[in-house]
Amino acid sequence: PNRNDDNYSPTSKFQCFVDLFNRQSKHHYIPKQNLSIDESLIASKGRSSIIQYIPSKAAKFGVKLWVLAEAVSGYICQISVYKGKQYDPTPQGMLQGAYVVNKLLDAAGLFNKAYHLFTDSFFSSINLAKELLAKGTLFTGTLRANRQMPNTIKNPVLQEKESIYIRQGRILLCAYKERNGRKPVRIISSFSIAAQENDKPAMICSYNKFMGGVDLADMMTESYNDGRKTLKVWKKVVFNLMHRMVINAYIIYKENTSDNPKLSRLSFTQRLIEDLAKDHMVLRNENQDDNRQNKNKHGIRKLPGHREKDCDVCSDRNGYGGRRRSR
């Protein structure tokens, strides 16, 4: 559809590939308990309404993805492409972060299965923690100072290495100051207890351990990324998702293989390419053999026992073209 059409979608060229990725990721792997949700950026300076500017990212310009990943391995369970405010609006009365979290978990079919989700301050809120708890999902995340919360946590008076807790039912809030001169960290959890671990609240240690699933997936994607230049935004997205498919396949391989030692990721990728290309290479070699036979039967060939003679078509001994010979 044209851009002015009500049915127009800026992701229509590659949405079928995103749907395929999500369908296969959900079908072939059951993630472990700890999950994380974060944003990811596919670098591109192509012209499209879905290009976003994120100054905190190294690339700054690109297509923004909302990503649900397994916290430990980086296996990507669900991806959603952000289309911008015009084509992907947030329901009225709901924070965008909470909307994204519910959308990803629901699409992945992970509600009411006791999963533990970790998010950063963009997604986190007390209302989200309560909502997820009602759907059988645990939650831990940092809180922004402008979120709705008790004043004791919002404006805490703390010394170095000091923390303060507030609990309401299963929802635990904590404010912690690592050292003087730094702002306090506010964190919420529906899973942790008010305990210390290595001079820090245990919920902060748990957050630091399990929040990096999406960052790990991005790091692995960039390790062997071909970086092919193109201004076609849909090509950038499709090639990036292909890389992520290979990473997911390698994680499944490591979980299930009996190989000893296990293949490195580079060796696995090389073997995967060889297996995918095998049928094509066999067919190409057969076609080349057929072409050689046909060429020997019907093609142009040298005449044995004959000397080179002037070409009747393009040779002009006395003119501009000079002398052209042929056998």
C-alpha positions as CSV (number, residue, x, y, z in Angstrom):
1,P,0.0,0.0,0.0
2,N,1.0,3.6,-0.5
3,R,2.3,5.7,2.4
4,N,-1.0,7.6,2.7
5,D,-3.0,4.3,2.8
6,D,-4.5,3.3,6.1
7,N,-3.0,-0.2,5.6
8,Y,0.5,1.0,5.0
9,S,3.2,-0.4,7.3
10,P,6.9,0.7,7.0
11,T,8.0,-2.9,8.0
12,S,5.9,-4.7,5.3
13,K,8.9,-5.7,3.2
14,F,10.6,-7.7,5.9
15,Q,7.8,-8.3,8.5
16,C,7.3,-11.9,7.2
17,F,11.0,-12.6,8.0
18,V,10.6,-11.2,11.5
19,D,7.6,-13.4,12.1
20,L,9.5,-16.4,10.8
21,F,12.4,-15.6,13.2
22,N,10.0,-15.4,16.2
23,R,8.1,-18.6,15.2
24,Q,11.3,-20.7,14.9
25,S,12.9,-19.3,18.0
26,K,9.8,-20.2,20.1
27,H,9.5,-23.6,18.4
28,H,13.0,-25.0,18.9
29,Y,14.0,-23.8,22.4
30,I,12.5,-23.5,25.9
31,P,14.4,-20.7,27.7
32,K,15.7,-21.0,31.3
33,Q,14.0,-19.1,34.1
34,N,15.9,-15.7,33.9
35,L,15.0,-13.4,31.0
36,S,15.9,-9.9,30.1
37,I,14.3,-7.2,27.8
38,D,16.2,-4.3,26.3
39,E,16.4,-2.3,23.1
40,S,18.8,-3.0,20.3
41,L,19.8,-1.0,17.2
42,I,20.6,-2.2,13.7
43,A,22.8,0.5,12.3
44,S,21.5,2.1,9.1
45,K,21.5,5.6,7.6
46,G,18.9,4.6,4.9
47,R,15.8,6.7,4.3
48,S,12.9,5.3,6.2
49,S,10.3,6.4,8.7
50,I,11.4,3.7,11.2
51,I,15.0,5.0,11.5
52,Q,15.6,6.1,15.1
53,Y,18.3,8.4,16.7
54,I,19.7,6.9,19.9
55,P,22.7,8.9,21.1
56,S,23.7,6.4,23.8
57,K,24.3,3.7,21.1
58,A,27.6,3.6,19.1
59,A,25.9,3.7,15.7
60,K,23.4,6.4,16.8
61,F,21.1,5.9,13.8
62,G,19.3,2.8,12.8
63,V,16.3,0.5,13.2
64,K,15.3,-0.1,16.9
65,L,14.4,-3.6,18.0
66,W,12.6,-4.6,21.3
67,V,14.4,-7.8,22.2
68,L,13.4,-10.6,24.7
69,A,16.4,-12.8,25.4
70,E,17.5,-15.5,27.8
71,A,19.7,-13.8,30.4
72,V,22.6,-16.3,30.6
73,S,23.1,-17.5,27.0
74,G,21.8,-14.5,25.0
75,Y,19.3,-16.7,23.1
76,I,16.7,-14.4,21.5
77,C,13.2,-15.6,22.2
78,Q,11.2,-12.7,20.7
79,I,11.9,-9.6,18.6
80,S,9.6,-6.6,17.7
81,V,10.6,-3.9,15.3
82,Y,9.7,-0.4,16.5
83,K,7.9,1.5,13.8
84,G,7.8,4.9,15.4
85,K,5.0,6.8,17.2
86,Q,2.8,7.1,14.1
87,Y,2.7,3.4,13.2
88,D,3.3,1.8,16.6
89,P,1.4,3.9,19.2
90,T,1.3,3.1,22.9
91,P,-2.2,2.6,24.3
92,Q,-3.5,5.6,26.2
93,G,-2.8,5.5,29.9
94,M,0.0,3.0,29.6
95,L,3.8,3.5,29.7
96,Q,5.6,2.5,26.5
97,G,8.0,0.3,28.5
98,A,5.2,-1.6,30.2
99,Y,3.4,-2.0,26.8
100,V,6.5,-3.5,25.2
101,V,7.1,-5.9,28.1
102,N,3.6,-7.3,28.0
103,K,3.6,-7.5,24.2
104,L,6.9,-9.5,24.0
105,L,6.1,-11.9,26.9
106,D,2.6,-12.5,25.5
107,A,3.8,-13.1,22.0
108,A,6.5,-15.6,23.3
109,G,3.8,-17.4,25.4
110,L,5.8,-17.0,28.6
111,F,3.2,-15.7,31.0
112,N,2.1,-17.9,34.1
113,K,5.3,-20.0,33.9
114,A,7.2,-18.5,36.8
115,Y,9.8,-16.8,34.6
116,H,12.0,-14.0,36.2
117,L,12.3,-10.9,34.0
118,F,15.0,-8.3,34.3
119,T,14.7,-4.8,32.7
120,D,16.4,-1.4,33.0
121,S,14.8,1.8,34.2
122,F,13.1,2.6,30.9
123,F,10.7,-0.3,31.3
124,S,10.4,-0.6,35.1
125,S,7.6,0.7,37.3
126,I,5.7,-0.5,40.4
127,N,2.5,-1.0,38.4
128,L,4.4,-3.2,35.9
129,A,5.8,-5.4,38.7
130,K,2.3,-5.9,40.2
131,E,0.8,-6.6,36.7
132,L,3.4,-9.2,35.9
133,L,3.1,-10.8,39.3
134,A,-0.7,-11.2,38.7
135,K,0.3,-13.0,35.4
136,G,2.6,-15.4,37.2
137,T,5.9,-13.7,36.2
138,L,8.6,-12.4,38.6
139,F,10.3,-9.1,38.0
140,T,13.4,-7.2,38.9
141,G,14.5,-3.8,37.5
142,T,16.0,-0.4,38.3
143,L,13.7,2.6,38.8
144,R,13.9,6.2,37.5
145,A,13.6,9.0,40.1
146,N,10.5,10.4,38.2
147,R,8.5,7.1,38.6
148,Q,5.8,7.0,41.2
149,M,7.2,5.5,44.5
150,P,7.3,6.2,48.2
151,N,9.4,9.3,49.1
152,T,11.7,7.3,51.3
153,I,13.0,5.5,48.2
154,K,12.6,8.5,45.8
155,N,14.7,10.9,48.0
156,P,16.7,8.7,50.3
157,V,19.3,10.1,52.8
158,L,22.1,7.5,52.7
159,Q,25.7,7.2,53.6
160,E,28.3,5.2,51.6
161,K,27.5,1.5,51.3
162,E,24.1,2.1,53.0
163,S,20.8,0.8,51.8
164,I,17.1,1.1,52.7
165,Y,14.2,-1.2,52.0
166,I,10.4,-0.9,51.8
167,R,8.1,-3.8,51.2
168,Q,4.4,-4.1,50.2
169,G,3.3,-7.7,49.9
170,R,5.7,-9.4,47.5
171,I,6.9,-6.1,46.0
172,L,10.3,-5.0,47.5
173,L,11.8,-1.5,46.9
174,C,15.4,-0.7,47.7
175,A,17.6,2.4,47.5
176,Y,21.4,1.9,47.7
177,K,24.3,4.3,47.6
178,E,27.6,2.7,46.5
179,R,29.9,5.6,47.5
180,N,29.7,9.3,48.3
181,G,29.4,11.6,45.3
182,R,27.3,9.1,43.4
183,K,23.5,9.1,43.0
184,P,21.6,6.4,44.8
185,V,20.4,3.4,42.9
186,R,16.7,2.5,43.1
187,I,15.6,-1.0,42.4
188,I,12.3,-3.0,42.5
189,S,11.8,-6.8,42.7
190,S,8.9,-9.2,43.3
191,F,11.4,-12.0,43.9
192,S,14.3,-10.9,46.1
193,I,14.6,-10.6,49.9
194,A,16.0,-7.7,51.9
195,A,19.5,-9.2,52.3
196,Q,23.1,-8.2,51.6
197,E,25.6,-9.9,49.4
198,N,29.2,-8.7,49.1
199,D,28.3,-5.3,50.8
200,K,25.5,-4.8,48.3
201,P,21.8,-5.6,48.3
202,A,21.3,-9.1,46.9
203,M,18.7,-7.8,44.4
204,I,21.4,-5.5,42.9
205,C,23.8,-8.4,42.6
206,S,21.1,-10.5,40.9
207,Y,20.3,-7.6,38.5
208,N,24.0,-7.2,37.5
209,K,24.2,-10.9,36.8
210,F,21.1,-11.4,34.7
211,M,20.4,-8.0,33.0
212,G,22.9,-8.4,30.1
213,G,21.2,-11.0,27.9
214,V,20.3,-8.6,25.1
215,D,23.8,-6.9,25.2
216,L,25.4,-10.4,25.0
217,A,23.3,-11.2,21.9
218,D,24.3,-7.9,20.3
219,M,28.0,-8.6,21.1
220,M,27.8,-12.0,19.5
221,T,26.0,-10.6,16.5
222,E,28.8,-8.0,15.8
223,S,31.6,-10.6,16.3
224,Y,31.1,-12.1,12.8
225,N,29.0,-9.5,11.2
226,D,29.9,-9.0,7.5
227,G,29.0,-5.3,7.7
228,R,27.9,-5.2,4.1
229,K,27.1,-1.7,3.0
230,T,23.6,-1.0,1.7
231,L,21.1,1.9,2.0
232,K,18.2,-0.5,1.7
233,V,16.9,-0.6,5.3
234,W,15.0,-3.9,4.8
235,K,18.2,-5.6,3.7
236,K,20.0,-4.4,6.8
237,V,17.3,-5.9,9.0
238,V,17.1,-9.2,7.1
239,F,20.9,-9.8,7.1
240,N,21.0,-8.9,10.8
241,L,18.3,-11.4,11.6
242,M,20.1,-14.1,9.6
243,H,23.2,-13.6,11.9
244,R,20.9,-13.8,15.0
245,M,19.4,-17.0,13.6
246,V,22.9,-18.6,13.4
247,I,23.6,-17.5,17.0
248,N,20.4,-19.1,18.2
249,A,21.3,-22.3,16.3
250,Y,24.7,-22.4,17.9
251,I,23.2,-22.0,21.4
252,I,20.9,-24.9,20.7
253,Y,23.8,-26.9,19.4
254,K,25.8,-26.3,22.6
255,E,22.9,-27.3,24.8
256,N,22.2,-30.6,23.0
257,T,25.4,-31.8,21.3
258,S,27.4,-34.9,22.4
259,D,30.5,-33.6,20.6
260,N,33.6,-33.5,22.7
261,P,35.1,-31.0,22.4
262,K,32.3,-28.8,21.2
263,L,32.8,-26.9,18.0
264,S,33.7,-23.2,18.3
265,R,31.3,-20.7,17.0
266,L,33.5,-20.0,14.0
267,S,33.8,-23.7,13.1
268,F,30.0,-24.2,13.6
269,T,29.2,-21.3,11.3
270,Q,31.7,-22.5,8.6
271,R,30.2,-26.0,8.8
272,L,26.7,-24.6,8.6
273,I,27.6,-22.6,5.5
274,E,29.1,-25.7,3.8
275,D,26.0,-27.8,4.6
276,L,23.6,-25.2,3.3
277,A,25.7,-24.7,0.1
278,K,26.2,-28.4,-0.6
279,D,23.2,-29.0,-2.8
280,H,23.8,-25.9,-4.7
281,M,27.5,-26.7,-5.3
282,V,26.6,-30.3,-6.5
283,L,24.0,-28.9,-8.9
284,R,26.4,-26.2,-10.2
285,N,29.1,-28.8,-10.9
286,E,26.7,-31.0,-12.7
287,N,25.6,-28.0,-14.8
288,Q,29.2,-27.2,-15.6
289,D,29.9,-30.8,-16.8
290,D,26.8,-30.6,-19.0
291,N,27.9,-27.3,-20.4
292,R,31.4,-28.7,-21.2
293,Q,29.9,-31.6,-23.1
294,N,27.5,-29.4,-25.0
295,K,30.3,-27.0,-25.7
296,N,32.5,-29.7,-27.2
297,K,29.5,-30.9,-29.3
298,H,28.2,-27.7,-30.6
299,G,30.4,-24.8,-29.5
300,I,33.1,-22.8,-31.2
301,R,36.4,-24.8,-31.2
302,K,39.8,-24.6,-32.8
303,L,40.2,-26.3,-36.1
304,P,43.2,-28.7,-35.9
305,G,45.9,-28.5,-38.6
306,H,44.9,-25.0,-39.8
307,R,46.9,-21.9,-39.7
308,E,45.5,-18.5,-38.5
309,K,43.9,-16.6,-41.3
310,D,42.4,-13.1,-41.5
311,C,38.9,-12.8,-40.1
312,D,36.4,-12.1,-42.8
313,V,34.3,-9.9,-40.5
314,C,36.6,-7.7,-38.4
315,S,39.9,-7.8,-40.1
316,D,40.9,-4.8,-42.2
317,R,44.5,-4.8,-43.2
318,N,44.7,-1.5,-44.9
319,G,42.1,0.4,-42.8
320,Y,41.7,1.6,-39.2
321,G,40.8,-1.7,-37.7
322,G,44.1,-3.4,-38.4
323,R,44.7,-7.1,-38.9
324,R,42.6,-9.6,-36.9
325,R,43.3,-13.3,-37.2
326,S,41.3,-16.3,-36.2
327,R,41.5,-20.1,-36.0
